Amino acid sequence: MTKKKIDSILMKKATGYFVEEKVEEYDRENEVTKRKISKKYIPPDTTAIKAVIERSEENPLEGYTDKQLSELKTRLLKELKDINEKEAQNAGKQIKRKD
């Protein structure tokens, strides 16, 4: 796997993403009788965030105290939660329009 591909995967996992889940029911003749497609939100992963930071050329967290890092973590997690809630609401609106 290339460095670019790994960085791309890590960034996706660090920022959160939506996946499409498909559930199908079949009859006795193996024909689809019901199909349900839903979107599921996968929230950001803190381990991936840490890996992205560590893999960056310049570590912006170098020199921070443990207290500063803890405060930064709390603030960033709150910001990510706010962003994710907005994205989830927007995705819900988009899904409703398609139905």
N, C-alpha and C positions, 0 to 999 in steps of 0.2 A: 504494500500500500504506500502511496506517495505521501510526502509531508503535506502537500496541498490538500489531498483528500482527507487526511487525518484532521487537519486544521478545520476543514469545512464541517466534518461530522461533529467535532468538539464544539464548534461555534453554534451549530444547530441545537445540540443538547444543552449548551450553556444558556441559550436564549429562550428555549421552549418552542414547541411546535404543535401543529395539529396533525392527526392521522385519521384516515377514513377507515371505518370498520364496516365490514359487509357480513350480514347474516342471511343465509338463504335456507328455505325449507323446500324439500322435494316431495313429490308424490311417489306412488309405487312404480311409475314408469320413468323415474329419475328426471322428471321435468320440474323446473322451478315453479313453485306455487306462490311463494312469498319471498320478497327480497326487502331487507331493511338496510339502509345505508345511513350511518351516523358519523358525525365528526367527534373525535375525542381530543381534548387538549392535554398535552404532556408538558408539565411545568418545567421550568429551568432546573438544572441539576447543579448543586453547589460544588460537587467534586469536579464537574466539567468546567465550571467557571474558574476554579482554582487551576486546573490544568491549562486552560487558555492563557491565564496570566503567567504561569510558569514557562509556557512555551514561547511567550512573546520575547522579542529581541531585548527589550528593556524592561526590567521588572519595576513597575511604578510603586510597588509596596516596600521596596528595600528601604530600610531606615525607620519604618514605622514601629511604634511601641505596640505591645500586645493590646493595650487599652485602645489605642487609635485604630488598630485593625478590627477590634471588636465593634467599635462605634461605626466604622465604615461598613462592616458586614451587615449590621442592623439596618443602616440607612439604605444600602443597596438592595437588601432583601425586601424592604418595604416598597422601594421604587419598582422592583421587578413584580411584586404582587399587584401593585396598582396598574402597571402596564398590562400584565396578564389578564386581569379582570376586564380591562377595557377591550382587549383583543377578543376575549371569550364572548363578551357582550356583542361586539361587532360581528363575530362569526355566527352567533345565534341569530342575529338579525338577517344575515345573508342567507342562512339556511331556511329561515321562515319564508323569505321571499321566493325561494325556489320551489317550495311545496305547493 
